[in-house]
Amino acid sequence: MGRKCMICSEEAKYAIKGTSDFYCEHCAEENFDDINALVKLDEQDKKEKAKIDDDDELDDEDDFEDDTGSEEE
């Protein structure tokens, strides 16, 4: 998605969960004792995409119900 490391501006691979702090692999390894505590961006992106897809499906169901809900004569 084009996120950049906040230290060196290389492509980011990791983030601190719940923040917009992004790190490339090298900077993450240099600045954190355990990079397993960070979120891998590809995993985070998949979760966000799944949530968006689920929300879109719910919106589609709502649209269907609105079209068939009540008829005015």
C-alpha positions as CSV (number, residue, x, y, z in Angstrom):
1,M,0.0,0.0,0.0
2,G,3.0,2.3,-0.2
3,R,3.7,2.8,3.6
4,K,7.1,4.2,4.3
5,C,9.4,3.5,7.3
6,M,9.3,6.5,9.6
7,I,13.1,6.3,10.1
8,C,14.6,5.8,6.7
9,S,11.6,6.1,4.3
10,E,12.1,2.6,2.8
11,E,9.1,0.4,2.2
12,A,7.6,-0.5,5.6
13,K,7.0,-4.1,6.6
14,Y,6.0,-3.6,10.2
15,A,3.9,-1.3,12.4
16,I,3.2,-0.8,16.1
17,K,-0.4,-2.0,16.6
18,G,-2.9,0.7,16.7
19,T,-0.6,3.4,15.5
20,S,0.6,4.9,12.2
21,D,4.3,4.1,13.2
22,F,5.7,2.1,10.3
23,Y,9.2,0.5,10.0
24,C,11.1,-1.4,7.4
25,E,12.6,-4.7,8.4
26,H,16.1,-3.3,9.1
27,C,14.9,-0.4,11.2
28,A,12.5,-2.7,13.1
29,E,15.3,-5.1,14.0
30,E,17.6,-2.2,15.0
31,N,15.1,-0.5,17.2
32,F,13.1,-3.3,18.8
33,D,14.3,-6.2,20.9
34,D,11.6,-8.5,19.5
35,I,10.0,-7.7,16.2
36,N,7.4,-10.3,16.8
37,A,5.7,-7.7,19.0
38,L,5.1,-5.6,15.9
39,V,2.4,-6.2,13.4
40,K,3.4,-7.4,9.9
41,L,1.7,-5.1,7.5
42,D,0.7,-7.8,5.0
43,E,-1.3,-9.5,7.8
44,Q,-2.8,-6.2,8.9
45,D,-3.7,-5.3,5.4
46,K,-5.5,-8.6,4.9
47,K,-7.5,-8.1,8.1
48,E,-8.5,-4.6,7.1
49,K,-9.5,-5.8,3.6
50,A,-11.6,-8.6,5.1
51,K,-13.4,-6.1,7.4
52,I,-14.1,-3.7,4.5
53,D,-15.4,-6.6,2.4
54,D,-17.7,-7.7,5.3
55,D,-19.0,-4.1,5.7
56,D,-19.7,-4.0,2.0
57,E,-21.7,-7.2,2.2
58,L,-23.7,-5.9,5.1
59,D,-24.4,-2.7,3.1
60,D,-25.6,-4.8,0.1
61,E,-27.9,-6.7,2.4
62,D,-29.3,-3.4,3.8
63,D,-29.9,-2.2,0.3
64,F,-31.8,-5.3,-0.6
65,E,-34.0,-5.0,2.5
66,D,-34.7,-1.3,1.7
67,D,-35.9,-2.2,-1.8
68,T,-38.4,-4.7,-0.6
69,G,-39.3,-3.2,2.8
70,S,-42.5,-1.3,2.1
71,E,-44.6,-0.5,-0.9
72,E,-46.6,2.7,-1.3
73,E,-49.8,2.5,-3.3
